């Protein structure tokens, strides 16, 4: 396995390339994260044959910043402006990666990256399977006193991705969450699964809840995520 840098859709990416790649895995990090960090949380994936690709979200990593700050009066709006742009860029990267490597596509996202996974599925992207770590298909609750003016962000609140389950096309999807997550409460993930369930065939929508885990992708979550993807490879 080797690590290399490359460019797709005009964006810098970090790749972990196995000796004999079987599939692509586009990994999407969360708020305050980076391409390097999300790849560090997925040990064993490249060794299992997944060619991992990761890019920095807008305002993150080498893209320039700073990321949205909770001190900003427009914090929520800025977070989901990042998510919307990240989704557009990830879709272009996925398209170019499949054309370049000729391999089946899988998705994984953590926290805000998991929300972006939901955005992509609701917009018709069709990976072989997807992982949503410590995230959901509903946006965060608006803090008291904050308003959303951006029409694109407002649309996320009026019609969240998780309420567009018919558009997911039954793509196998595993949510992985902790009982002690204070950033994305477990109830928001459960609400997501409940909303999607009527649109999914048996066995394609799953959840793993780790007792005592907070807002972090744990080794157990990473291992179970890999096993899920391998089942659909």
C-alpha positions as CSV (number, residue, x, y, z in Angstrom):
1,X,0.0,0.0,0.0
2,X,1.3,3.5,-0.9
3,X,0.1,7.0,-0.1
4,X,0.2,9.6,-2.8
5,X,-1.2,12.9,-3.8
6,X,-3.3,13.5,-6.9
7,X,-5.7,16.0,-8.5
8,X,-9.3,15.3,-9.5
9,X,-11.9,17.9,-10.5
10,X,-9.2,20.5,-10.0
11,X,-8.9,19.7,-6.3
12,X,-5.9,18.2,-4.4
13,X,-6.6,14.7,-3.0
14,X,-4.8,12.3,-0.8
15,X,-5.0,8.6,-1.8
16,X,-4.1,5.4,-0.2
17,X,-3.5,2.9,-3.0
18,X,-3.4,-0.9,-2.4
19,X,-1.4,-3.2,-4.5
20,X,-4.5,-4.6,-6.2
21,X,-7.4,-2.2,-5.9
22,X,-10.8,-3.7,-6.0
23,X,-12.9,-0.5,-5.4
24,X,-12.8,3.2,-4.7
25,X,-13.8,4.6,-1.3
26,X,-14.3,8.4,-1.2
27,X,-13.9,9.5,2.4
28,X,-15.5,12.8,3.5
29,X,-14.3,14.4,6.8
30,X,-16.3,16.5,9.3
31,X,-16.2,20.0,10.5
32,X,-12.7,21.1,11.6
33,X,-11.3,17.9,10.0
34,X,-9.1,17.2,7.0
35,X,-8.3,14.6,4.4
36,X,-5.4,13.4,6.4
37,X,-7.5,12.9,9.5
38,X,-10.3,11.0,8.0
39,X,-7.9,8.6,6.3
40,X,-6.2,8.0,9.6
41,X,-9.5,6.8,11.1
42,X,-9.9,4.0,8.5
43,X,-7.1,1.5,9.1
44,X,-7.2,-1.7,7.2
45,X,-9.4,-0.4,4.4
46,X,-6.6,-0.1,1.8
47,X,-5.2,-3.4,2.9
48,X,-8.7,-4.9,2.1
49,X,-8.5,-3.6,-1.4
50,X,-10.2,-0.2,-1.2
51,X,-8.4,2.7,-3.0
52,X,-9.1,5.5,-0.5
53,X,-9.6,9.0,-1.8
54,X,-10.0,12.1,0.5
55,X,-10.3,15.8,-0.2
56,X,-10.4,18.8,2.1
57,X,-13.8,20.5,2.4
58,X,-14.0,24.2,1.5
59,X,-12.4,26.3,4.2
60,X,-10.5,23.3,5.6
61,X,-7.0,21.9,5.3
62,X,-5.0,23.2,2.4
63,X,-8.1,24.8,0.9
64,X,-7.7,27.8,3.1
65,X,-9.8,28.8,6.1
66,X,-10.7,29.2,8.7
67,X,-13.5,26.7,9.1
68,X,-16.8,28.0,10.4
69,X,-16.6,29.1,14.0
70,X,-19.4,28.6,16.6
71,X,-18.7,32.2,17.7
72,X,-20.0,33.5,14.4
73,X,-23.7,34.7,14.4
74,X,-24.0,32.9,11.0
75,X,-22.4,29.7,12.2
76,X,-25.1,27.3,11.2
77,X,-25.5,28.9,7.8
78,X,-21.8,28.8,7.2
79,X,-21.6,25.2,8.2
80,X,-24.2,24.1,5.6
81,X,-22.8,26.4,3.0
82,X,-19.6,24.3,3.4
83,X,-21.6,21.1,3.2
84,X,-23.4,22.1,0.0
85,X,-20.1,23.0,-1.7
86,X,-18.5,19.9,-0.4
87,X,-21.3,17.8,-1.9
88,X,-20.9,19.4,-5.3
89,X,-17.2,18.9,-5.3
90,X,-17.4,15.3,-4.0
91,X,-19.8,14.4,-6.8
92,X,-17.4,15.7,-9.4
93,X,-14.4,14.0,-7.8
94,X,-16.4,10.7,-7.7
95,X,-17.3,11.0,-11.4
96,X,-13.7,11.7,-12.4
97,X,-12.3,9.0,-10.1
98,X,-14.6,6.3,-11.6
99,X,-13.6,7.4,-15.1
100,X,-9.9,7.4,-14.3
101,X,-9.7,4.1,-12.3
102,X,-12.6,2.1,-13.6
103,X,-13.5,0.8,-10.2
104,X,-16.8,0.5,-8.3
105,X,-17.5,3.5,-6.0
106,X,-18.2,3.4,-2.2
107,X,-18.8,6.3,0.1
108,X,-17.9,7.1,3.8
109,X,-18.4,10.2,5.7
110,X,-17.9,11.3,9.3
111,X,-20.1,13.9,11.1
112,X,-20.6,16.7,8.6
113,X,-19.2,14.3,6.0
114,X,-21.9,11.9,6.9
115,X,-24.5,14.6,6.2
116,X,-22.8,15.1,2.8
117,X,-23.1,11.4,2.1
118,X,-26.9,11.8,2.7
119,X,-26.9,14.8,0.4
120,X,-25.2,12.9,-2.4
121,X,-27.5,9.9,-2.0
122,X,-30.6,12.2,-2.1
123,X,-29.3,13.7,-5.3
124,X,-29.0,10.4,-7.0
125,X,-25.4,9.4,-6.6
126,X,-25.3,5.6,-6.7
127,X,-22.3,4.1,-4.9
128,X,-22.2,0.3,-4.2
129,X,-22.7,1.1,-0.5
130,X,-22.1,3.9,2.0
131,X,-21.1,4.5,5.6
132,X,-22.5,7.4,7.8
133,X,-20.2,7.7,10.8
134,X,-21.5,9.9,13.7
135,X,-23.9,11.8,11.5
136,X,-27.4,12.0,10.2
137,X,-29.6,13.1,7.3
138,X,-31.1,16.0,9.2
139,X,-29.4,19.4,9.8
140,X,-28.5,20.5,13.3
141,X,-31.1,22.4,15.4
142,X,-30.9,26.1,14.9
143,X,-29.5,27.9,18.0
144,X,-31.8,30.4,19.5
145,X,-31.5,33.8,17.8
146,X,-29.8,32.4,14.6
147,X,-31.6,32.7,11.3
148,X,-30.9,31.2,7.9
149,X,-30.9,33.5,4.9
150,X,-29.1,31.5,2.2
151,X,-31.8,29.8,0.1
152,X,-29.8,26.7,-0.4
153,X,-29.3,26.2,3.3
154,X,-32.9,27.1,4.0
155,X,-33.9,24.3,1.6
156,X,-32.0,21.8,3.7
157,X,-34.2,22.7,6.7
158,X,-37.4,22.7,4.7
159,X,-36.7,19.4,3.0
160,X,-33.7,17.5,4.6
161,X,-32.0,14.7,2.7
162,X,-33.4,12.0,5.0
163,X,-37.0,13.0,3.9
164,X,-36.1,12.2,0.3
165,X,-35.6,8.5,0.9
166,X,-37.2,7.5,-2.4
167,X,-34.2,9.2,-4.1
168,X,-31.6,7.0,-2.3
169,X,-32.3,4.1,-4.7
170,X,-31.9,1.5,-1.9
171,X,-28.1,2.1,-1.8
172,X,-26.9,-0.1,1.1
173,X,-26.3,2.3,4.0
174,X,-24.8,1.7,7.5
175,X,-25.1,4.3,10.3
176,X,-22.5,4.1,13.1
177,X,-23.0,6.1,16.2
178,X,-22.3,6.3,19.9
179,X,-24.7,6.6,22.8
180,X,-22.8,9.5,24.4
181,X,-22.5,11.7,21.2
182,X,-23.2,15.2,22.4
183,X,-22.6,16.8,19.0
184,X,-24.9,14.8,16.8
185,X,-27.3,13.2,19.3
186,X,-28.2,9.5,18.8
187,X,-31.8,10.5,18.5
188,X,-31.1,12.4,15.3
189,X,-29.5,9.3,13.7
190,X,-32.4,7.2,14.9
191,X,-34.8,9.7,13.3
192,X,-32.8,9.4,10.1
193,X,-33.1,5.7,10.0
194,X,-36.8,5.8,10.8
195,X,-37.4,8.3,7.9
196,X,-35.5,6.1,5.4
197,X,-36.8,2.7,6.5
198,X,-40.0,2.8,4.3
199,X,-37.9,3.3,1.2
200,X,-35.4,0.5,1.8
201,X,-35.6,-3.2,1.1
202,X,-34.8,-5.6,3.9
203,X,-31.1,-5.8,4.8
204,X,-29.9,-2.7,3.0
205,X,-30.3,-0.1,5.8
206,X,-28.5,-0.8,9.0
207,X,-27.3,0.8,12.2
208,X,-24.5,0.1,14.8
209,X,-24.7,1.9,18.2
210,X,-21.6,1.7,20.4
211,X,-22.3,2.0,24.1
212,X,-20.4,4.8,25.7
213,X,-18.9,6.2,22.5
214,X,-19.0,10.0,22.0
215,X,-18.5,12.0,18.8
216,X,-15.6,10.1,17.4
217,X,-15.1,7.3,14.9
218,X,-13.9,4.5,17.1
219,X,-11.9,1.4,16.1
220,X,-15.0,-0.7,16.5
221,X,-17.0,1.6,14.2
222,X,-14.1,1.5,11.6
223,X,-14.0,-2.3,11.7
224,X,-17.7,-2.8,11.4
225,X,-17.8,-0.2,8.6
226,X,-15.2,-2.2,6.7
227,X,-17.1,-5.4,7.1
228,X,-20.3,-3.8,5.8
229,X,-18.5,-2.5,2.7
230,X,-16.9,-5.8,2.0
231,X,-20.3,-7.5,2.1
232,X,-21.4,-5.3,-0.8
233,X,-18.1,-5.5,-2.8
